[in-house]
Amino acid sequence: MFSIANDGWAKHGIDGAHHAMGGLGSLGVFLMNLKGDAGVIVMKQGAISSAAEYYAALLYRDLGLAAPAMRPLDKDELGKVIHQLGDVCFTSPGAGDALQSGGIQRGAVLMDFCPGFTLKHPSVSRMLEDAAVAPKLLEDFGAIIAVDMLTNNFDRTPMVWAHEGNANNVLFTAGTDGVTVRAIDQQTSPIVDQSGEDELIIEYLRKVTGAIVEAARKEASGEYITRVREFILKWTKVDVGDAGANKIQDGICEMAVKIAGYKNFSRLFSNCSTSFTQVGWGEMGLSGVNLPFLERVAETIADAAAEVK
């Protein structure tokens, strides 16, 4: 997999691209194939949420999760990308319109390309029924859910959130070391109570506490893990059962211990701020990274995990 850590892509050049449509209000992403089989990289339109997405990329990876790296582009490098894309063939119609839009011209981020398939793919059903593979996959999935609770990244599972979940944001990548569960398309989403009260935050923390305590007690049919079991069942037609639910809970608890001892929130924020300032974005979107909120949720997770020991 080609690394987007620097502008090394330019040494290879782009020889083809595909524009994948996004949801409402999004220009989607550009999947760019590099010459000489060097790999594939991804460019996404810059937005007010980019800083929160970038911080999440740093945080998830720093906590040991498999998640794509990302970095903001400065105007010079963005110009090079747009110039090269203007000279290649797209596999998707209408890509040129998205490329010339005001959104992509204002700024963009570069991301690692992670090949794989989502929770909706038939292969996942077979993996979940494989006793040699499923336990590790479910534990890793549980670890992702724990960090989602830390960041209030609600657009993946329905664990402590009132929706059906988004199966497109769970990616499975097969490699020489087996199958990896990857977290994609996450961001930090701090809860702000406009009334000046703490009611919304307190309610969220109550749910997080309940989910952690439930996991620590291995309540395989508990309120929160049942939502995840039903989410998996909906898309894979596989009920992971009590044993599978417990594996997800093991992953949640192991990550909760990591979160309890985590001390790098401020350092990552400094890295995030520096990266966006250096490329000329200034502080756009940095308010989406709310350290007091993250630290408060982390403290709640630590207290809940300690409560059941």
KETI-113672 format. One line per 8 residues: number of its first residue (from 1); for each residue x, y, z of C-alpha. Coordinates in steps of 0.25 Angstrom, whole numbers, m for minus. Layout:
% residues N
NUM> X/Y/Z | ...
% end
This chain:
% residues 309
1> 0/0/0 | 6/13/m4 | 8/23/7 | 3/37/6 | 13/42/17 | 19/52/7 | 18/56/m7 | 25/44/m13
9> 12/41/m22 | 17/52/m31 | 30/44/m34 | 21/34/m40 | 10/42/m46 | m5/39/m48 | m9/30/m60 | m24/28/m57
17> m35/31/m47 | m49/28/m42 | m59/38/m35 | m67/31/m25 | m80/39/m22 | m82/44/m7 | m95/46/1 | m103/59/2
25> m94/71/2 | m81/63/m2 | m73/63/m14 | m69/48/m11 | m55/44/m13 | m45/42/m24 | m38/29/m25 | m25/32/m33
33> m16/20/m39 | m1/23/m39 | 8/20/m51 | 16/8/m51 | 7/0/m41 | 12/9/m30 | m2/8/m23 | m14/16/m21
41> m17/28/m13 | m30/36/m9 | m33/50/m9 | m45/56/m2 | m51/70/m3 | m47/79/9 | m58/83/18 | m61/89/32
49> m60/74/37 | m47/71/32 | m39/75/44 | m48/66/53 | m46/55/43 | m31/57/43 | m30/57/58 | m38/44/58
57> m29/37/48 | m17/41/57 | m25/36/70 | m30/23/64 | m16/19/59 | m9/24/72 | m18/14/80 | m14/3/71
65> m26/2/62 | m25/m1/47 | m29/12/40 | m25/20/28 | m15/31/29 | m18/45/24 | m12/59/23 | m17/72/17
73> m11/77/4 | m5/91/2 | m10/99/m10 | 3/96/m18 | 1/81/m16 | m14/81/m18 | m11/89/m31 | m2/78/m36
81> m12/67/m33 | m23/75/m40 | m14/78/m52 | m10/63/m54 | m25/59/m52 | m28/68/m63 | m20/60/m73 | m24/46/m69
89> m37/37/m73 | m47/35/m62 | m55/22/m61 | m67/30/m56 | m76/40/m63 | m77/55/m58 | m64/54/m50 | m58/66/m57
97> m70/75/m51 | m67/70/m37 | m52/73/m40 | m55/87/m44 | m65/90/m33 | m62/101/m23 | m61/91/m12 | m49/83/m17
105> m42/96/m22 | m42/102/m8 | m35/90/m1 | m34/75/0 | m28/64/8 | m20/52/3 | m23/38/9 | m18/24/9
113> m25/15/0 | m30/3/7 | m35/m9/m2 | m45/m18/4 | m60/m20/6 | m71/m15/15 | m79/m23/25 | m90/m24/14
121> m81/m34/6 | m84/m49/6 | m70/m52/10 | m72/m46/23 | m83/m56/26 | m73/m67/23 | m63/m61/32 | m72/m60/44
129> m76/m74/43 | m61/m78/43 | m57/m82/57 | m42/m80/53 | m45/m65/48 | m57/m60/55 | m52/m58/70 | m41/m48/66
137> m49/m41/56 | m60/m38/66 | m50/m34/77 | m44/m24/67 | m58/m19/64 | m60/m17/79 | m48/m9/80 | m53/0/69
145> m66/2/76 | m59/6/89 | m52/17/82 | m64/21/74 | m71/23/88 | m59/31/92 | m60/41/80 | m75/40/79
153> m73/35/65 | m87/31/63 | m87/27/48 | m83/13/49 | m91/4/59 | m103/6/67 | m96/3/80 | m100/15/88
161> m107/23/77 | m121/23/72 | m120/18/58 | m118/6/50 | m103/7/48 | m95/9/35 | m89/m4/30 | m81/3/19
169> m71/9/30 | m66/m5/34 | m56/m10/25 | m49/m24/24 | m36/m25/17 | m30/m39/14 | m15/m40/14 | m3/m49/17
177> m6/m48/32 | m20/m51/31 | m32/m42/31 | m32/m28/37 | m44/m20/42 | m42/m5/38 | m49/7/43 | m52/17/32
185> m59/30/31 | m58/34/46 | m57/47/53 | m58/53/66 | m72/59/69 | m73/66/82 | m86/68/89 | m89/83/92
193> m101/86/100 | m106/100/95 | m114/103/107 | m102/103/116 | m106/91/123 | m99/78/123 | m111/69/121 | m108/64/107
201> m94/61/111 | m98/54/124 | m108/46/116 | m97/41/106 | m88/38/117 | m99/30/124 | m100/21/112 | m85/20/110
209> m84/15/125 | m95/5/122 | m88/m1/110 | m75/m2/117 | m81/m8/130 | m89/m18/121 | m77/m22/114 | m68/m24/126
217> m79/m33/132 | m80/m41/119 | m95/m38/118 | m97/m44/104 | m111/m41/103 | m110/m27/109 | m117/m14/104 | m105/m9/96
225> m98/m21/91 | m111/m26/86 | m112/m14/76 | m99/m18/71 | m103/m33/69 | m115/m28/62 | m107/m19/53 | m97/m30/49
233> m109/m40/47 | m116/m30/38 | m105/m29/28 | m98/m43/29 | m110/m52/33 | m101/m57/44 | m104/m57/58 | m91/m57/65
241> m97/m63/78 | m93/m61/92 | m79/m65/90 | m77/m55/78 | m84/m44/86 | m74/m47/98 | m62/m46/88 | m67/m32/84
249> m68/m29/98 | m54/m34/101 | m49/m24/90 | m57/m13/96 | m51/m15/110 | m37/m17/105 | m38/m4/98 | m45/3/110
257> m32/m1/118 | m24/6/107 | m33/18/107 | m32/19/123 | m17/21/122 | m16/29/109 | m9/43/111 | m7/47/96
265> m19/56/94 | m12/69/95 | 0/64/87 | m9/60/75 | m17/73/75 | m4/80/74 | 0/71/62 | m13/74/56
273> m13/89/58 | 1/90/52 | m2/81/40 | m14/90/36 | m7/103/39 | 5/99/31 | m3/97/19 | m10/110/20
281> m24/105/25 | m22/112/38 | m31/108/50 | m43/104/41 | m51/93/47 | m41/91/59 | m53/94/68 | m58/80/64
289> m47/75/73 | m52/77/87 | m41/72/97 | m49/74/109 | m60/66/103 | m51/55/99 | m44/55/113 | m57/55/120
297> m62/43/112 | m48/36/114 | m50/38/129 | m64/32/129 | m59/20/121 | m48/18/131 | m57/19/143 | m67/9/137
305> m56/m1/134 | m51/1/149 | m64/m1/155 | m66/m15/151 | m52/m20/154
% end
